[in-house]
Amino acid sequence: MTMWCTIRTFAKHAIELGNQPVVEPIFFVKPNGCLHEDGPLPVSAHPGEVHHEVECVVRLNEAMEPEAVAVGLDLTDRATQSALRADQLPWAKGKCFRSSAVVGPWSPWSGTWDDLVSSIHGLHLSLSVNGEQRQSSLLSEMSVTPRQQIDALLMWAPVNGGDVLFTGTPQGVGQLHPGDHVVAKLTGTDGVERSSIDLRCA
């Protein structure tokens, strides 16, 4: 399984980090070893900052269509990422550290790529820290849609069935600290919960 990740897919998030919104998808890859298995998020064990980015994660079938969805966390060492970017260097160290990828329970998805961002049948992301809402957005607010992402990826990438796509985060990202309680949810526009993450930071 490969974790393909797309950046700046919500224009407001790109702007909050001082970046220009993009038209074409931009990708990076997280190795499988980044997956957080269980237990508290080891924030204090990482030699740097850890910031939350809640995302809709899509699992692909053999036809490269979405077969399941889950809420995910693309944890980011923002200071390291920013320093590397300023020097025009790759920023794997800011994205690909231990336990930097969290994927909630999978929910079967029978709809299309376009249905993910439908204002009627689509999905909603939210994340709270210590009971305070930090991130909340409909996928219909995406400026680079999951269909645009997979179409661009398939033009050059060795994508396989079973791979997952982290589709990008909305505005409101921020730092996590030891002791924080993180709750992330992926729900339908009807309010029905599809996937959730409930974790403490250690």
C-alpha positions in Angstrom: 0.0 0.0 0.0 1.2 3.5 -0.9 -0.1 6.6 0.7 -0.4 9.3 -1.9 -1.0 12.8 -0.4 -2.1 16.0 -2.1 -1.4 19.5 -0.9 -3.2 22.9 -1.1 -6.5 21.3 -2.2 -8.5 23.8 -0.1 -7.7 27.4 -1.2 -8.2 28.9 2.3 -5.7 26.5 3.8 -3.1 27.4 1.1 -3.6 31.1 1.9 -3.4 30.6 5.7 0.1 29.2 5.2 1.2 32.0 2.9 0.9 29.9 -0.3 -0.9 30.6 -3.5 -3.8 28.2 -4.3 -2.9 25.7 -7.0 -4.7 24.7 -10.2 -2.9 21.4 -10.8 -2.6 18.8 -8.0 0.8 18.6 -6.1 1.7 15.3 -4.5 4.0 13.7 -2.0 4.2 10.2 -0.6 4.2 8.9 3.0 5.8 5.4 3.5 3.8 2.7 5.3 6.1 3.1 8.3 4.5 6.5 9.0 1.2 4.8 9.9 0.3 5.2 13.6 -0.8 1.8 14.8 -2.5 2.3 18.2 -2.1 4.1 21.5 -1.6 7.8 22.2 0.1 10.0 19.5 3.8 10.2 20.5 4.0 14.0 20.1 6.7 14.4 22.7 8.9 11.7 21.1 9.2 13.7 17.9 12.2 16.1 17.8 10.1 19.1 16.5 6.6 20.5 16.2 3.6 18.3 15.4 0.7 20.0 13.7 -2.7 18.5 12.8 -4.2 18.3 9.3 -7.5 16.5 9.1 -8.3 14.9 5.7 -10.6 12.6 3.9 -8.7 9.5 2.9 -9.9 7.4 0.0 -9.0 3.7 -0.6 -8.8 2.7 -4.2 -10.1 -0.5 -5.8 -8.4 -2.3 -8.8 -10.3 0.0 -11.2 -8.9 3.1 -9.5 -12.3 4.0 -8.2 -13.0 4.8 -4.5 -14.1 1.7 -2.6 -13.9 3.1 1.0 -13.4 6.4 2.8 -12.0 7.2 6.2 -11.0 10.3 8.2 -7.2 10.7 8.4 -4.6 12.9 10.0 -1.6 14.0 8.0 0.6 15.2 10.9 3.2 17.7 9.9 6.4 19.2 11.5 5.6 22.7 10.3 8.8 24.4 11.4 10.9 21.8 9.7 8.8 21.8 6.5 9.0 25.6 6.3 12.7 25.7 6.8 13.3 23.1 4.1 10.9 24.8 1.7 12.7 28.1 2.3 16.0 26.5 1.1 14.1 24.8 -1.8 14.9 21.4 -0.4 12.6 18.3 -0.3 10.6 18.3 3.0 10.2 14.6 3.7 11.5 15.2 7.2 8.5 17.5 7.9 5.9 15.0 6.7 7.3 11.5 6.9 8.2 10.9 10.5 7.0 8.1 12.8 3.2 8.1 13.5 2.7 11.0 11.1 -0.2 9.2 9.3 -3.4 8.2 11.2 -6.3 6.6 9.4 -9.6 6.0 11.0 -12.0 3.1 10.4 -12.9 2.5 6.8 -16.5 3.0 5.6 -17.6 1.5 2.2 -18.2 4.1 -0.5 -20.5 3.1 -3.4 -20.5 6.6 -5.0 -18.3 8.2 -7.6 -15.3 10.6 -7.2 -17.7 13.4 -7.9 -20.1 12.3 -5.2 -17.4 12.9 -2.5 -17.7 16.6 -3.1 -21.5 16.8 -3.9 -23.3 19.4 -1.9 -26.2 16.9 -1.4 -24.4 13.5 -1.0 -20.9 14.6 -0.2 -18.8 14.6 3.0 -17.8 16.9 5.8 -14.5 17.0 7.8 -14.1 18.3 11.3 -11.4 18.2 14.0 -11.4 19.4 17.6 -8.6 19.7 20.2 -9.6 19.6 23.9 -13.2 20.2 22.8 -12.4 23.3 20.8 -13.2 23.0 17.1 -10.1 23.8 14.9 -11.1 22.5 11.5 -14.5 22.2 9.8 -15.3 22.1 6.1 -17.4 20.4 3.5 -15.5 18.6 0.8 -17.5 20.7 -1.7 -15.3 23.6 -0.7 -12.2 21.9 -2.2 -10.6 23.9 -5.0 -8.8 20.8 -6.3 -11.2 17.9 -6.2 -10.4 14.2 -5.5 -11.3 13.4 -9.2 -8.8 16.0 -10.4 -6.2 14.5 -8.0 -6.6 10.9 -9.2 -6.8 11.8 -12.9 -3.5 13.7 -12.5 -1.9 11.0 -10.4 -2.7 8.2 -12.9 -0.9 10.0 -15.7 2.5 9.2 -14.2 2.3 7.4 -10.8 2.5 3.6 -10.2 -0.8 3.6 -8.4 -2.2 0.2 -7.4 -5.5 -1.1 -6.0 -5.4 -0.9 -2.2 -3.4 2.3 -2.3 -4.9 5.3 -0.4 -5.2 9.0 -1.3 -5.0 11.7 1.4 -7.1 14.4 -0.4 -5.9 17.5 1.5 -6.8 19.5 4.5 -9.0 22.6 5.1 -8.0 25.7 7.0 -7.5 25.8 10.7 -4.3 23.7 11.1 -2.4 24.1 14.3 0.2 22.6 16.7 -0.5 19.6 19.0 1.0 19.3 22.5 1.4 16.4 25.0 -1.9 15.9 26.8 -4.1 17.2 24.0 -7.3 15.3 23.2 -7.9 15.1 19.4 -11.2 14.1 17.9 -11.5 14.0 14.1 -14.7 13.0 12.1 -15.8 12.4 8.6 -19.6 12.7 8.2 -22.1 12.8 5.5 -23.9 16.1 4.7 -26.9 14.3 6.4 -24.9 14.3 9.6 -24.3 10.5 9.7 -20.8 9.7 10.9 -18.7 7.6 8.5 -15.4 7.5 10.3 -13.8 9.0 13.5 -10.5 9.2 15.3 -10.3 9.8 19.1 -6.8 10.1 20.4 -4.7 11.5 23.2 -1.3 13.1 22.6 1.6 11.9 24.7 
